[in-house]
């Protein structure tokens, strides 16, 4: 039940994100993460994707510090459950680097972008 609800909330969040309704998307992704926490069998890749999408919504609303935290959470999950050349990890690295550039964390952003490009070269 919780998995179906989480997926439904993510689908709604995605539609809102596509329409530029980032605050509404944020609300739905936050609720989806709460549903993922209820699962007896974790869905780490879906949860990581939800953290990424939430981070993207937050970034678009200039909530950069919160976005960084969400994207770091997504990246942490991806690093433990996906191959090193996973496209979703590359996407999260890129988005996290964008946030870090907004915070003038240039060297960290550069490191992440280099890692992202290394993954992209393998795809």
C-alpha positions, 0 to 999 in steps of 0.5 A: 500500500505504501509503495503504491502511494509513494509511486503515485505521489512521485508521479504527481510530483513529476507532473508538477515539476514538468509544469514548473510548479516546484512548490507543489512538486516539493510537497508531493516528493516530501510525502512520497519519502514519508511513504517510502519510510513505511516500507518493510522492503526498501526501494533504494533506487526509487527513494534515491530518485525521489530525493533527487527530484525533491532536491531539483524542486528545492534548487528551482525555488532557490532553497539551495541548502535544502537542495544540497542535503537532498541531493547528497542523500540521493548520491549516497544511496546511488553510490551504495546500490548502483554501478559506478557508471549509473546515469542517475548518479551522473544526473545527481552529480550534475544537479548537486554541482549546480547547487554548489556553484550557487554557493560558490563551492567551485572546487567541490562542484568541479570535482563532481562535474569531473566525476559526472563527465567520467560517467557520461563518457562510459554511457 
